[in-house]
Each structure stands twice: as C-alpha cells, then as structure tokens.
Amino acid sequence: MSLIETTITALGPWSWFVLGLILLGLEIIAPGTIFLWFGLSALVVGAVALAFDLSWQVLVTLFLVLSLASLLIGRRMMTRLASEKGDPGLNQRGSRYIGREFTLTKPLSEGAGNLSIDDTIWRITGPDLPAGTKVRVDAIDGARLVVSRAE
C-alpha cells in the first residue's frame, strides 16, 4: 500500500475532514470561490461517514454529487449577491452628479471654468454664465463635467 492509501485507511472517516480543510485552505490561496464548495462538500461527507458505515464508493459518489450541487447553487447565489451590491458609479465619481443642480461661485467663461462640489473642485464646460447662476450637470467628459443653465 502507498503512503496515501495507508493514511486514508488509518484516518478512516476523518480523511474527509482533512480533505475538506485542505480544500478550504486552497480557497484562501486561489482566487474565486471554486474550492469553497468542494471543501464544504468534503466536510459534509465526513460527517455522514462518521454517522453511517458506508463504503468508499458511496462516499465518493456522495462527494461528487454534493460538490456539483453546491458548486451550481453557490455560483448562482454569488452572482445574485454580486448584482445586488456595489456602486455602479464607483470608478466614475462624476456620474453621480448628472442631473443635480449647483450654483456657480465663479463665472464660466470661454466655455470652461471650475465648480466646487462637496470637497472637490471640478473642471466644467458649458456656455458662458456669470457667477451665481444655477447650473445642471448634463454629462461627464473624461474628468470634466458638462453643465448647462438650470431652469
């Protein structure tokens, strides 16, 4: 018998727990959530092996079925959770201001100027407007906000 066979025979049902912990450890190292589902399946099979005296063929089949089912269900659940969370404007802060109105503190001349929003001074483009005019952000153009007179 090889070393692996001897170890599996000596550990008995506990070998499934060892496999599960190894797979969960690989999940930490590898990106994605692939090994998580296999590791959890191995832990469940280990619990079943401790509770019932089943042949190794039945345990391997149970592991394969649980792995496939948990992988499919887990992937579906992860994509659903990923689509519900997050900020679509995270990498384009200016897109959060589209449609909002602000008051110019400095005039907009020759189609360019600055607008202070919260703690940031944005470069803006639009028609020439005097200071104190209410403007609406219509779009973003790179790092500039495109504004027009608010009505």
ChimeraX attribute file (.defattr): number of C-alpha atoms within 10 A of each C-alpha:
attribute: neighborCount
match mode: 1-to-1
recipient: residues
	/A:1	7
	/A:2	6
	/A:3	8
	/A:4	9
	/A:5	10
	/A:6	11
	/A:7	12
	/A:8	14
	/A:9	13
	/A:10	11
	/A:11	13
	/A:12	15
	/A:13	22
	/A:14	18
	/A:15	19
	/A:16	26
	/A:17	22
	/A:18	17
	/A:19	18
	/A:20	24
	/A:21	17
	/A:22	14
	/A:23	21
	/A:24	22
	/A:25	14
	/A:26	15
	/A:27	18
	/A:28	12
	/A:29	9
	/A:30	11
	/A:31	9
	/A:32	9
	/A:33	15
	/A:34	17
	/A:35	22
	/A:36	22
	/A:37	24
	/A:38	24
	/A:39	25
	/A:40	21
	/A:41	27
	/A:42	29
	/A:43	23
	/A:44	18
	/A:45	26
	/A:46	23
	/A:47	15
	/A:48	16
	/A:49	21
	/A:50	14
	/A:51	10
	/A:52	10
	/A:53	10
	/A:54	12
	/A:55	9
	/A:56	12
	/A:57	9
	/A:58	12
	/A:59	19
	/A:60	14
	/A:61	12
	/A:62	17
	/A:63	22
	/A:64	16
	/A:65	13
	/A:66	19
	/A:67	21
	/A:68	15
	/A:69	15
	/A:70	17
	/A:71	19
	/A:72	12
	/A:73	12
	/A:74	16
	/A:75	15
	/A:76	12
	/A:77	11
	/A:78	11
	/A:79	10
	/A:80	11
	/A:81	11
	/A:82	10
	/A:83	8
	/A:84	8
	/A:85	8
	/A:86	9
	/A:87	8
	/A:88	10
	/A:89	11
	/A:90	10
	/A:91	8
	/A:92	12
	/A:93	12
	/A:94	19
	/A:95	17
	/A:96	14
	/A:97	17
	/A:98	16
	/A:99	14
	/A:100	12
	/A:101	17
	/A:102	19
	/A:103	16
	/A:104	18
	/A:105	14
	/A:106	15
	/A:107	16
	/A:108	21
	/A:109	15
	/A:110	11
	/A:111	13
	/A:112	18
	/A:113	19
	/A:114	18
	/A:115	21
	/A:116	15
	/A:117	11
	/A:118	6
	/A:119	6
	/A:120	8
	/A:121	10
	/A:122	15
	/A:123	14
	/A:124	21
	/A:125	23
	/A:126	19
	/A:127	14
	/A:128	15
	/A:129	20
	/A:130	13
	/A:131	13
	/A:132	12
	/A:133	17
	/A:134	17
	/A:135	21
	/A:136	20
	/A:137	23
	/A:138	17
	/A:139	18
	/A:140	19
	/A:141	11
	/A:142	9
	/A:143	12
	/A:144	16
	/A:145	25
	/A:146	22
	/A:147	26
	/A:148	20
	/A:149	17
	/A:150	14
	/A:151	7
